[in-house]
Amino acid sequence: KNGQWLPIWGTSTNELSGIGGVGTELYFRFLKTLGLCFLYMACLTCISVAFNVASDFAPDNGQALTKTTIGNVGASVTGSALSPNERFIILKSTSGCEGTPLTTMTKIIGWLDFVAIVIFIATLAWWRFVAVPAIAKQADEDDTTVKDFGVEIDKLPRHFEGMEVKNDDDINNYETELTQHLEERMAYMRKLHKNPRLEATGLPKVRELVLVRDCNGQLEKKKTKETLVQDVKIAEYCKDSKTVAKKRKMLVKITAELDKKWKRTE
């Protein structure tokens, strides 16, 4: 910021949007949200791990992680019982030790695991449908981007007399007259508002005009066609006849679709 490195711990997530865009801010916010979510889940599920570690039902096989699994929870009276109804969890209290049936404790542990999963799913749903739209909207209001100065206009006339004539700057009449028309309309609307601040900025100008023929949504197909042409050339260079035949077949099909669609727009 201002030519200086941003502090690691002193930079807020809101400032990240101005550095790398709203995507960077969303990424680090998501990491922070997941971290808190996993912390809450760990608080609920650590009870199960604590009981597993404190128990000694599973035989010692030299693996320390075995003691943390649900298979180690509880203790048996005879030392050899496998049925959950014959296993107990020893709870210590001021009055001494009490044996609680394993089936009673696993119900509680199961509900805690269920609540943890619900928290995780709810967090993802909140992030996708609430947080992301709100952050994107706020970032769009706070940051100035190219689209804030751009306008998209559709349903323009396809042609008019003399539109192909070009001036000395190699610009055709269509672009020149459309630019002039837009500037006149902006000046008229500004005059209607009678805003001194706007009038002080001078006459509105169209700095750049780009004309794109959408062809009724066929631009993506035209892009795919050019990609196929490139793929055919690469396959021919590699002498891959099988790929060449496959790509040419796809190219013929998409070319026919474009030609058919193009005739409808004429």
MIMAR-13897 format. One record per residue (C-alpha): residue number from 1; residue in three letters; chain; y, x, z. Coordinates in Angstrom, 2 decimals. Each point is the difference from the previous one (the first is absolute). Layout:
BEGIN
<seq = NUM	type = ALA	mol = A	Y = Y	X = X	Z = Z>
...
***
This chain:
BEGIN
<seq = 1	type = LYS	mol = A	Y = 0.00	X = 0.00	Z = 0.00>
<seq = 2	type = ASN	mol = A	Y = 3.35	X = 1.45	Z = -1.12>
<seq = 3	type = GLY	mol = A	Y = -1.86	X = 3.11	Z = -1.11>
<seq = 4	type = GLN	mol = A	Y = -1.76	X = 0.47	Z = 3.36>
<seq = 5	type = TRP	mol = A	Y = -3.63	X = -0.42	Z = 1.03>
<seq = 6	type = LEU	mol = A	Y = -0.73	X = -3.23	Z = 1.83>
<seq = 7	type = PRO	mol = A	Y = -1.42	X = 0.37	Z = 3.53>
<seq = 8	type = ILE	mol = A	Y = -3.67	X = -0.91	Z = 0.30>
<seq = 9	type = TRP	mol = A	Y = 0.35	X = -2.00	Z = 3.22>
<seq = 10	type = GLY	mol = A	Y = 3.57	X = -1.18	Z = -0.54>
<seq = 11	type = THR	mol = A	Y = -0.44	X = -1.71	Z = -3.39>
<seq = 12	type = SER	mol = A	Y = -0.58	X = -3.74	Z = 0.11>
<seq = 13	type = THR	mol = A	Y = -2.27	X = -1.80	Z = -2.41>
<seq = 14	type = ASN	mol = A	Y = 3.01	X = -1.87	Z = -1.39>
<seq = 15	type = GLU	mol = A	Y = 1.50	X = 3.29	Z = -1.22>
<seq = 16	type = LEU	mol = A	Y = -3.16	X = 0.82	Z = -1.95>
<seq = 17	type = SER	mol = A	Y = 0.79	X = -2.76	Z = -2.47>
<seq = 18	type = GLY	mol = A	Y = 3.11	X = 1.86	Z = -1.09>
<seq = 19	type = ILE	mol = A	Y = -2.02	X = 3.17	Z = -0.59>
<seq = 20	type = GLY	mol = A	Y = -3.09	X = -1.09	Z = -1.91>
<seq = 21	type = GLY	mol = A	Y = 0.54	X = -3.71	Z = -0.56>
<seq = 22	type = VAL	mol = A	Y = -1.42	X = -3.03	Z = 1.75>
<seq = 23	type = GLY	mol = A	Y = -3.57	X = 1.18	Z = -0.71>
<seq = 24	type = THR	mol = A	Y = 0.46	X = 3.06	Z = 2.24>
<seq = 25	type = GLU	mol = A	Y = 1.40	X = -2.15	Z = 2.79>
<seq = 26	type = LEU	mol = A	Y = -2.87	X = -2.50	Z = -0.31>
<seq = 27	type = TYR	mol = A	Y = -2.57	X = 2.81	Z = 0.10>
<seq = 28	type = PHE	mol = A	Y = 1.22	X = 1.49	Z = 3.27>
<seq = 29	type = ARG	mol = A	Y = 0.64	X = -3.40	Z = 1.55>
<seq = 30	type = PHE	mol = A	Y = -3.56	X = -0.98	Z = -0.85>
<seq = 31	type = LEU	mol = A	Y = -1.33	X = 3.17	Z = 1.66>
<seq = 32	type = LYS	mol = A	Y = 2.01	X = -0.82	Z = 3.11>
<seq = 33	type = THR	mol = A	Y = -1.22	X = -3.61	Z = 0.04>
<seq = 34	type = LEU	mol = A	Y = -3.63	X = 1.04	Z = -0.43>
<seq = 35	type = GLY	mol = A	Y = 0.36	X = 2.56	Z = 2.77>
<seq = 36	type = LEU	mol = A	Y = 1.20	X = -2.65	Z = 2.44>
<seq = 37	type = CYS	mol = A	Y = -2.68	X = -2.42	Z = -1.19>
<seq = 38	type = PHE	mol = A	Y = -2.79	X = 2.55	Z = 0.56>
<seq = 39	type = LEU	mol = A	Y = 1.46	X = 0.80	Z = 3.43>
<seq = 40	type = TYR	mol = A	Y = -0.25	X = -3.65	Z = 1.06>
<seq = 41	type = MET	mol = A	Y = -3.50	X = -0.22	Z = -1.44>
<seq = 42	type = ALA	mol = A	Y = -1.03	X = 3.15	Z = 1.88>
<seq = 43	type = CYS	mol = A	Y = 1.26	X = -1.47	Z = 3.26>
<seq = 44	type = LEU	mol = A	Y = -2.30	X = -2.99	Z = -0.48>
<seq = 45	type = THR	mol = A	Y = -3.07	X = 1.85	Z = -1.24>
<seq = 46	type = CYS	mol = A	Y = 0.17	X = 3.02	Z = 2.33>
<seq = 47	type = ILE	mol = A	Y = -1.55	X = -2.17	Z = 2.74>
<seq = 48	type = SER	mol = A	Y = -3.24	X = -0.11	Z = -1.99>
<seq = 49	type = VAL	mol = A	Y = 0.03	X = 3.78	Z = -0.50>
<seq = 50	type = ALA	mol = A	Y = 0.69	X = 0.54	Z = 3.72>
<seq = 51	type = PHE	mol = A	Y = -3.04	X = -2.07	Z = 1.01>
<seq = 52	type = ASN	mol = A	Y = -2.14	X = 1.77	Z = -2.60>
<seq = 53	type = VAL	mol = A	Y = 0.94	X = 3.46	Z = 1.27>
<seq = 54	type = ALA	mol = A	Y = -0.47	X = -0.99	Z = 3.65>
<seq = 55	type = SER	mol = A	Y = -3.52	X = -1.34	Z = -0.68>
<seq = 56	type = ASP	mol = A	Y = -3.21	X = 1.98	Z = -0.39>
<seq = 57	type = PHE	mol = A	Y = -2.47	X = -2.30	Z = -1.74>
<seq = 58	type = ALA	mol = A	Y = -0.50	X = 2.04	Z = -3.18>
<seq = 59	type = PRO	mol = A	Y = -2.27	X = 3.06	Z = 0.34>
<seq = 60	type = ASP	mol = A	Y = 1.65	X = 3.39	Z = -0.15>
<seq = 61	type = ASN	mol = A	Y = -0.46	X = 1.30	Z = -3.55>
<seq = 62	type = GLY	mol = A	Y = 2.58	X = 2.76	Z = 0.18>
<seq = 63	type = GLN	mol = A	Y = 2.61	X = -2.02	Z = -1.91>
<seq = 64	type = ALA	mol = A	Y = 3.11	X = -0.65	Z = 2.07>
<seq = 65	type = LEU	mol = A	Y = 1.17	X = -2.78	Z = -2.33>
<seq = 66	type = THR	mol = A	Y = -3.11	X = -2.02	Z = 0.81>
<seq = 67	type = LYS	mol = A	Y = 1.46	X = -0.69	Z = 3.42>
<seq = 68	type = THR	mol = A	Y = 2.99	X = -1.79	Z = -1.59>
<seq = 69	type = THR	mol = A	Y = -2.07	X = -2.55	Z = -1.96>
<seq = 70	type = ILE	mol = A	Y = -0.91	X = -3.52	Z = 1.07>
<seq = 71	type = GLY	mol = A	Y = -3.64	X = 1.08	Z = 0.17>
<seq = 72	type = ASN	mol = A	Y = 0.74	X = 2.00	Z = 3.14>
<seq = 73	type = VAL	mol = A	Y = 1.67	X = -2.80	Z = 1.94>
<seq = 74	type = GLY	mol = A	Y = -1.63	X = -1.23	Z = 3.19>
<seq = 75	type = ALA	mol = A	Y = -2.88	X = 1.14	Z = 2.17>
<seq = 76	type = SER	mol = A	Y = -3.43	X = -1.44	Z = 0.59>
<seq = 77	type = VAL	mol = A	Y = -1.57	X = -0.74	Z = 3.36>
<seq = 78	type = THR	mol = A	Y = -3.39	X = 1.45	Z = -0.89>
<seq = 79	type = GLY	mol = A	Y = 1.41	X = 2.71	Z = -2.23>
<seq = 80	type = SER	mol = A	Y = -1.91	X = -1.16	Z = -3.06>
<seq = 81	type = ALA	mol = A	Y = 1.28	X = -3.54	Z = -0.76>
<seq = 82	type = LEU	mol = A	Y = 1.15	X = -0.63	Z = -3.56>
<seq = 83	type = SER	mol = A	Y = 0.95	X = -3.65	Z = 0.27>
<seq = 84	type = PRO	mol = A	Y = 3.76	X = -0.59	Z = 0.49>
<seq = 85	type = ASN	mol = A	Y = -0.89	X = -2.57	Z = 2.67>
<seq = 86	type = GLU	mol = A	Y = -1.56	X = 2.76	Z = 2.08>
<seq = 87	type = ARG	mol = A	Y = 2.89	X = 2.44	Z = -0.35>
<seq = 88	type = PHE	mol = A	Y = 2.97	X = 0.09	Z = 2.35>
<seq = 89	type = ILE	mol = A	Y = 3.43	X = 1.56	Z = 0.15>
<seq = 90	type = ILE	mol = A	Y = 0.81	X = 1.52	Z = 3.37>
<seq = 91	type = LEU	mol = A	Y = 3.49	X = -0.96	Z = 1.16>
<seq = 92	type = LYS	mol = A	Y = 1.48	X = 1.79	Z = 3.00>
<seq = 93	type = SER	mol = A	Y = 2.28	X = -1.88	Z = 2.39>
<seq = 94	type = THR	mol = A	Y = 1.24	X = 0.30	Z = 3.56>
<seq = 95	type = SER	mol = A	Y = -3.06	X = -1.90	Z = 1.20>
<seq = 96	type = GLY	mol = A	Y = -2.40	X = 2.36	Z = -1.74>
<seq = 97	type = CYS	mol = A	Y = -1.84	X = 0.01	Z = -3.31>
<seq = 98	type = GLU	mol = A	Y = -0.91	X = -3.19	Z = -1.79>
<seq = 99	type = GLY	mol = A	Y = -2.29	X = -0.44	Z = -2.98>
<seq = 100	type = THR	mol = A	Y = 1.38	X = -2.26	Z = -2.75>
<seq = 101	type = PRO	mol = A	Y = -2.37	X = -1.20	Z = -2.74>
<seq = 102	type = LEU	mol = A	Y = 0.62	X = 1.72	Z = -3.30>
<seq = 103	type = THR	mol = A	Y = 0.12	X = -3.33	Z = -1.84>
<seq = 104	type = THR	mol = A	Y = 3.01	X = -1.05	Z = 2.09>
<seq = 105	type = MET	mol = A	Y = 1.97	X = 3.16	Z = -0.73>
<seq = 106	type = THR	mol = A	Y = -0.81	X = 0.08	Z = -3.72>
<seq = 107	type = LYS	mol = A	Y = 1.53	X = -3.47	Z = -0.39>
<seq = 108	type = ILE	mol = A	Y = 3.26	X = 1.29	Z = 1.42>
<seq = 109	type = ILE	mol = A	Y = -0.15	X = 3.19	Z = -2.09>
<seq = 110	type = GLY	mol = A	Y = -0.79	X = -2.05	Z = -3.12>
<seq = 111	type = TRP	mol = A	Y = 3.05	X = -2.20	Z = 0.52>
<seq = 112	type = LEU	mol = A	Y = 2.21	X = 3.06	Z = 0.49>
<seq = 113	type = ASP	mol = A	Y = -1.29	X = 1.44	Z = -3.29>
<seq = 114	type = PHE	mol = A	Y = 0.68	X = -3.34	Z = -1.70>
<seq = 115	type = VAL	mol = A	Y = 3.57	X = -0.05	Z = 1.30>
<seq = 116	type = ALA	mol = A	Y = 0.51	X = 3.57	Z = -1.25>
<seq = 117	type = ILE	mol = A	Y = -1.15	X = -0.99	Z = -3.50>
<seq = 118	type = VAL	mol = A	Y = 2.28	X = -3.05	Z = 0.03>
<seq = 119	type = ILE	mol = A	Y = 2.94	X = 2.25	Z = 0.94>
<seq = 120	type = PHE	mol = A	Y = -0.80	X = 2.30	Z = -2.93>
<seq = 121	type = ILE	mol = A	Y = -0.26	X = -2.85	Z = -2.53>
<seq = 122	type = ALA	mol = A	Y = 3.16	X = -1.67	Z = 1.36>
<seq = 123	type = THR	mol = A	Y = 1.89	X = 3.30	Z = -0.25>
<seq = 124	type = LEU	mol = A	Y = -0.98	X = 0.46	Z = -3.66>
<seq = 125	type = ALA	mol = A	Y = 0.94	X = -3.61	Z = -0.81>
<seq = 126	type = TRP	mol = A	Y = 3.36	X = 0.34	Z = 1.76>
<seq = 127	type = TRP	mol = A	Y = 0.71	X = 3.25	Z = -1.79>
<seq = 128	type = ARG	mol = A	Y = -0.90	X = -1.35	Z = -3.45>
<seq = 129	type = PHE	mol = A	Y = 1.69	X = -3.41	Z = 0.14>
<seq = 130	type = VAL	mol = A	Y = 2.86	X = 0.53	Z = 2.48>
<seq = 131	type = ALA	mol = A	Y = 0.97	X = 3.64	Z = 0.47>
<seq = 132	type = VAL	mol = A	Y = -0.23	X = 1.26	Z = -3.59>
<seq = 133	type = PRO	mol = A	Y = 2.18	X = -2.75	Z = -1.56>
<seq = 134	type = ALA	mol = A	Y = 2.56	X = 0.31	Z = 2.83>
<seq = 135	type = ILE	mol = A	Y = 0.22	X = 3.80	Z = -0.28>
<seq = 136	type = ALA	mol = A	Y = 0.22	X = -0.10	Z = -3.80>
<seq = 137	type = LYS	mol = A	Y = 2.79	X = -2.58	Z = 0.15>
<seq = 138	type = GLN	mol = A	Y = 1.95	X = 1.97	Z = 2.61>
<seq = 139	type = ALA	mol = A	Y = -0.38	X = 3.25	Z = -1.95>
<seq = 140	type = ASP	mol = A	Y = 1.22	X = -1.71	Z = -3.16>
<seq = 141	type = GLU	mol = A	Y = 3.12	X = -1.19	Z = 1.85>
<seq = 142	type = ASP	mol = A	Y = 0.70	X = 3.37	Z = 1.62>
<seq = 143	type = ASP	mol = A	Y = -0.61	X = 2.31	Z = -2.97>
<seq = 144	type = THR	mol = A	Y = 1.85	X = 0.07	Z = -3.30>
<seq = 145	type = THR	mol = A	Y = -2.32	X = 0.42	Z = -2.98>
<seq = 146	type = VAL	mol = A	Y = 0.27	X = -0.23	Z = -3.77>
<seq = 147	type = LYS	mol = A	Y = -1.06	X = -3.63	Z = -0.08>
<seq = 148	type = ASP	mol = A	Y = 3.07	X = -0.93	Z = 2.07>
<seq = 149	type = PHE	mol = A	Y = 2.10	X = 0.84	Z = -3.06>
<seq = 150	type = GLY	mol = A	Y = -2.38	X = -1.37	Z = -2.61>
<seq = 151	type = VAL	mol = A	Y = -0.45	X = -3.47	Z = -1.45>
<seq = 152	type = GLU	mol = A	Y = -2.97	X = -1.28	Z = -1.97>
<seq = 153	type = ILE	mol = A	Y = 0.79	X = -2.62	Z = -2.63>
<seq = 154	type = ASP	mol = A	Y = -2.69	X = -1.83	Z = -1.92>
<seq = 155	type = LYS	mol = A	Y = -0.04	X = -2.71	Z = -2.69>
<seq = 156	type = LEU	mol = A	Y = 2.41	X = 1.96	Z = -2.19>
<seq = 157	type = PRO	mol = A	Y = 0.22	X = -1.04	Z = -3.70>
<seq = 158	type = ARG	mol = A	Y = -2.56	X = 1.85	Z = -2.07>
<seq = 159	type = HIS	mol = A	Y = 2.28	X = 0.77	Z = -2.91>
<seq = 160	type = PHE	mol = A	Y = 3.28	X = -0.81	Z = -1.66>
<seq = 161	type = GLU	mol = A	Y = 1.73	X = 0.92	Z = -3.24>
<seq = 162	type = GLY	mol = A	Y = 0.92	X = 3.65	Z = -0.09>
<seq = 163	type = MET	mol = A	Y = -1.90	X = 1.01	Z = 3.13>
<seq = 164	type = GLU	mol = A	Y = -1.69	X = 2.92	Z = -1.77>
<seq = 165	type = VAL	mol = A	Y = 3.31	X = 1.54	Z = -1.10>
<seq = 166	type = LYS	mol = A	Y = 0.82	X = 3.16	Z = 1.94>
<seq = 167	type = ASN	mol = A	Y = 3.29	X = 1.70	Z = 0.74>
<seq = 168	type = ASP	mol = A	Y = 0.87	X = 3.70	Z = 0.02>
<seq = 169	type = ASP	mol = A	Y = -1.66	X = 0.41	Z = 3.42>
<seq = 170	type = ASP	mol = A	Y = -3.32	X = -1.37	Z = -1.37>
<seq = 171	type = ILE	mol = A	Y = 0.38	X = -3.19	Z = 2.07>
<seq = 172	type = ASN	mol = A	Y = -0.73	X = -3.30	Z = -1.71>
<seq = 173	type = ASN	mol = A	Y = 2.23	X = -3.05	Z = 0.14>
<seq = 174	type = TYR	mol = A	Y = -2.34	X = -1.86	Z = 2.31>
<seq = 175	type = GLU	mol = A	Y = 0.50	X = 2.46	Z = 2.83>
<seq = 176	type = THR	mol = A	Y = 3.75	X = 0.32	Z = -0.66>
<seq = 177	type = GLU	mol = A	Y = 0.70	X = -3.72	Z = -0.10>
<seq = 178	type = LEU	mol = A	Y = -2.27	X = -0.72	Z = 2.98>
<seq = 179	type = THR	mol = A	Y = 1.79	X = 2.65	Z = 2.05>
<seq = 180	type = GLN	mol = A	Y = 3.37	X = -1.46	Z = -0.96>
<seq = 181	type = HIS	mol = A	Y = -1.16	X = -3.52	Z = 0.85>
<seq = 182	type = LEU	mol = A	Y = -1.27	X = 1.03	Z = 3.45>
<seq = 183	type = GLU	mol = A	Y = 3.23	X = 1.83	Z = 0.82>
<seq = 184	type = GLU	mol = A	Y = 2.05	X = -3.05	Z = -1.02>
<seq = 185	type = ARG	mol = A	Y = -2.12	X = -2.30	Z = 2.16>
<seq = 186	type = MET	mol = A	Y = 0.25	X = 2.33	Z = 3.01>
<seq = 187	type = ALA	mol = A	Y = 3.77	X = 0.23	Z = -0.39>
<seq = 188	type = TYR	mol = A	Y = 0.25	X = -3.79	Z = -0.22>
<seq = 189	type = MET	mol = A	Y = -2.13	X = -0.56	Z = 3.11>
<seq = 190	type = ARG	mol = A	Y = 1.95	X = 2.63	Z = 1.93>
<seq = 191	type = LYS	mol = A	Y = 3.23	X = -1.74	Z = -0.97>
<seq = 192	type = LEU	mol = A	Y = -1.32	X = -3.31	Z = 1.32>
<seq = 193	type = HIS	mol = A	Y = -0.80	X = 1.49	Z = 3.42>
<seq = 194	type = LYS	mol = A	Y = 3.51	X = 1.47	Z = 0.35>
<seq = 195	type = ASN	mol = A	Y = -1.19	X = 2.78	Z = 2.27>
<seq = 196	type = PRO	mol = A	Y = 2.71	X = 2.71	Z = 0.38>
<seq = 197	type = ARG	mol = A	Y = -2.58	X = 2.63	Z = 0.89>
<seq = 198	type = LEU	mol = A	Y = -1.93	X = -0.65	Z = -3.20>
<seq = 199	type = GLU	mol = A	Y = 3.13	X = -0.12	Z = -2.14>
<seq = 200	type = ALA	mol = A	Y = 1.05	X = 3.38	Z = 1.38>
<seq = 201	type = THR	mol = A	Y = -3.14	X = 1.61	Z = -1.43>
<seq = 202	type = GLY	mol = A	Y = 1.09	X = -0.75	Z = -3.56>
<seq = 203	type = LEU	mol = A	Y = -1.85	X = -1.74	Z = -2.80>
<seq = 204	type = PRO	mol = A	Y = -3.79	X = -0.16	Z = 0.35>
<seq = 205	type = LYS	mol = A	Y = -1.97	X = 2.22	Z = -2.34>
<seq = 206	type = VAL	mol = A	Y = -3.59	X = 0.05	Z = -1.20>
<seq = 207	type = ARG	mol = A	Y = -0.92	X = 3.66	Z = 0.41>
<seq = 208	type = GLU	mol = A	Y = -3.41	X = -0.19	Z = -1.62>
<seq = 209	type = LEU	mol = A	Y = -1.89	X = -2.64	Z = -1.94>
<seq = 210	type = VAL	mol = A	Y = -3.73	X = 0.21	Z = -0.74>
<seq = 211	type = LEU	mol = A	Y = -1.62	X = -2.51	Z = -2.33>
<seq = 212	type = VAL	mol = A	Y = -3.74	X = -0.54	Z = 0.37>
<seq = 213	type = ARG	mol = A	Y = -2.06	X = -2.39	Z = -2.09>
<seq = 214	type = ASP	mol = A	Y = -2.57	X = -1.48	Z = 2.35>
<seq = 215	type = CYS	mol = A	Y = -2.08	X = -1.65	Z = -2.75>
<seq = 216	type = ASN	mol = A	Y = -1.06	X = -2.79	Z = 2.36>
<seq = 217	type = GLY	mol = A	Y = -1.43	X = 2.36	Z = 2.58>
<seq = 218	type = GLN	mol = A	Y = -1.77	X = 2.31	Z = -2.46>
<seq = 219	type = LEU	mol = A	Y = 1.61	X = 3.24	Z = 1.17>
<seq = 220	type = GLU	mol = A	Y = -3.01	X = 0.85	Z = 2.16>
<seq = 221	type = LYS	mol = A	Y = -2.31	X = -0.43	Z = -2.98>
<seq = 222	type = LYS	mol = A	Y = 2.23	X = 2.22	Z = -2.12>
<seq = 223	type = LYS	mol = A	Y = -0.23	X = 2.65	Z = 2.71>
<seq = 224	type = THR	mol = A	Y = -3.79	X = -0.36	Z = 0.05>
<seq = 225	type = LYS	mol = A	Y = -0.07	X = 0.37	Z = -3.77>
<seq = 226	type = GLU	mol = A	Y = 1.93	X = 3.28	Z = 0.12>
<seq = 227	type = THR	mol = A	Y = -2.35	X = 1.26	Z = 2.71>
<seq = 228	type = LEU	mol = A	Y = -3.02	X = -0.83	Z = -2.17>
<seq = 229	type = VAL	mol = A	Y = 1.57	X = 1.84	Z = -2.94>
<seq = 230	type = GLN	mol = A	Y = 0.36	X = 3.06	Z = 2.21>
<seq = 231	type = ASP	mol = A	Y = -3.59	X = -0.35	Z = 1.25>
<seq = 232	type = VAL	mol = A	Y = -1.29	X = -0.13	Z = -3.57>
<seq = 233	type = LYS	mol = A	Y = 1.82	X = 3.21	Z = -0.89>
<seq = 234	type = ILE	mol = A	Y = -1.38	X = 1.75	Z = 3.07>
<seq = 235	type = ALA	mol = A	Y = -3.54	X = -1.18	Z = -0.75>
<seq = 236	type = GLU	mol = A	Y = 0.33	X = 1.15	Z = -3.61>
<seq = 237	type = TYR	mol = A	Y = 1.18	X = 3.41	Z = 1.16>
<seq = 238	type = CYS	mol = A	Y = -2.99	X = 0.23	Z = 2.36>
<seq = 239	type = LYS	mol = A	Y = -2.30	X = -1.21	Z = -2.81>
<seq = 240	type = ASP	mol = A	Y = -1.27	X = -2.83	Z = 2.16>
<seq = 241	type = SER	mol = A	Y = -1.06	X = -2.46	Z = -2.70>
<seq = 242	type = LYS	mol = A	Y = -1.33	X = -2.56	Z = 2.48>
<seq = 243	type = THR	mol = A	Y = 3.30	X = -0.24	Z = 1.86>
<seq = 244	type = VAL	mol = A	Y = 1.95	X = -0.05	Z = -3.27>
<seq = 245	type = ALA	mol = A	Y = -1.97	X = -3.00	Z = -1.26>
<seq = 246	type = LYS	mol = A	Y = 0.40	X = -1.83	Z = 3.33>
<seq = 247	type = LYS	mol = A	Y = 3.75	X = 0.63	Z = 0.26>
<seq = 248	type = ARG	mol = A	Y = 0.63	X = -0.90	Z = -3.65>
<seq = 249	type = LYS	mol = A	Y = -1.79	X = -3.31	Z = 0.50>
<seq = 250	type = MET	mol = A	Y = 2.22	X = -0.77	Z = 2.96>
<seq = 251	type = LEU	mol = A	Y = 3.06	X = 1.12	Z = -1.98>
<seq = 252	type = VAL	mol = A	Y = -0.81	X = -2.33	Z = -2.90>
<seq = 253	type = LYS	mol = A	Y = -0.42	X = -2.93	Z = 2.38>
<seq = 254	type = ILE	mol = A	Y = 3.26	X = 0.51	Z = 1.88>
<seq = 255	type = THR	mol = A	Y = 1.91	X = 0.66	Z = -3.26>
<seq = 256	type = ALA	mol = A	Y = -1.20	X = -3.31	Z = -1.39>
<seq = 257	type = GLU	mol = A	Y = 1.10	X = -1.80	Z = 3.16>
<seq = 258	type = LEU	mol = A	Y = 3.44	X = 1.60	Z = -0.16>
<seq = 259	type = ASP	mol = A	Y = 0.45	X = -0.82	Z = -3.69>
<seq = 260	type = LYS	mol = A	Y = -0.96	X = -3.62	Z = 0.64>
<seq = 261	type = LYS	mol = A	Y = 2.37	X = -0.28	Z = 2.94>
<seq = 262	type = TRP	mol = A	Y = 2.78	X = 1.77	Z = -1.87>
<seq = 263	type = LYS	mol = A	Y = -0.13	X = -2.51	Z = -2.90>
<seq = 264	type = ARG	mol = A	Y = 0.52	X = -2.81	Z = 2.48>
<seq = 265	type = THR	mol = A	Y = 3.20	X = 1.61	Z = 1.27>
<seq = 266	type = GLU	mol = A	Y = 1.48	X = 0.48	Z = -3.45>
***
